[in-house]
Amino acid sequence: MKRLFALFLLAVGSIGCPGSSGQAEGLDPSKVPSEIRDDYGVFAQRCSKCHSLARPLQSGIEDDLFWEYYVARMRRMPGSGISPADEKQILRFLKYYSAEQRKKRAGMANTSSEGAL
């Protein structure tokens, strides 16, 4: 737990919300399952106000508890505009995305281990 908290502090220590970064790249919404698409929309709208969407999407974070700490911290940043309701939707998307990333990695690991046979 201490290691997780230290990683959290390192990851968010330099994050601020001075204004719009102008960077809103992210995922193609049509490739996001319909049941999570609205959550992705909130994530894209709120999170791109302060940083690129690549920042969380390429962070490598896969721990749901870490995402909860991270999003709570971002919600408290001045100007983020993230409400408690937004936080729930953002977390639902990030947890879905992390699960998909874990599946991809597991599939890649299985493919590379089969190739070694």
N, C-alpha and C positions, 0 to 999 in steps of 0.2 A: 504494500500500500504506500509506503514512503517513496518507493521508486516511482510509482505511478504519479504521486503528487509532485515529485521533483520534475518529472517529465512534463506534467501539466504546466508548472510554473515556467519552465524553459520555453515551452511552445507558445504561451500567451504573454510572456513577459514584455515583449516589445510591440504587442498589438495595440493599436489605438484606433480611434475613429475620427480623424481630423476632418473628414469630409469624403465626398465620393472619390473613389480611386479611378473611376472611369473604366474599370476592367470588370467585365461581367461574363467572361467566357465560362462555359459550364458544359452540361450535358444537353443532348438533343432531347427536348421534352417528349417527343414522339416515341423515344426509346425507353422512357420511364413507364412502368406499368400504370394503367389508368387509376388504380386505387391509391397510388402514392403520388400521382402527378400534381395535385393541388399542394401537397406538402413540399414537393420540389419547387413549385412556384414561389411559395413563401420563403423557402431557403434562398432561392436565387435572388429574389427581390430584397430581402433584408440583409443578407450576408454580403452582397455585392456593393452595399452602400459604403463599406469601410475597407474592403480588400477584394482581390480577385477570387472568383469561385474556385480557381485552381488551388488556392491555399488550403482549404479544408479537403477538397477532393483528392489532392495528391499528397496529403499529409502522412498517409500510411497508418493512421489511427484506426484501430479495429475494435477497441475496447469500449463497450457501451457506457460504462461508468465514466470513462474519460470524456466521452462526448457530452455527458450530462454536466460535468464540471465546466467544460469548455464553453458550451452554449450558455450556461448560467452566467459565466464571466462576460461573455460577449453581450448578453442582454443588459448587463449593468453598465456597459460602456456608453458614455454620453453620445447622443445622436444615433444610436443603433436603431431605435424605433422598434425593437423586438419586445413584444408583449408576452405575458405568460402563455397566452393561447398560441402565439407564433412559436414560442419556444417548444411547445409540444409537437407542433407540426415539423419544425426543423429537426428535432430529435428523431421523429418517426422516419423522416427521409434519411438522415445520416446513419441511423441504425440499419435501415434497409440497404443503403449503399455499402456500408462496411460488411454486412453479411454477404453481399454479392461479391465484394472484393476477396473475402475469405474463400468463397466457393471457387473463384477463378484461380486463386493461388493453390488451393488443394487440387484442382484439376490439372494445373501445370505440374505440380509435384508428382502426381500420379503418372502423367504422361512421360516425364523425364525418368522416373524410376522404372517404367515399363521398357523404355528404350535401352536401359542398361542391361536388360536381361539377355 
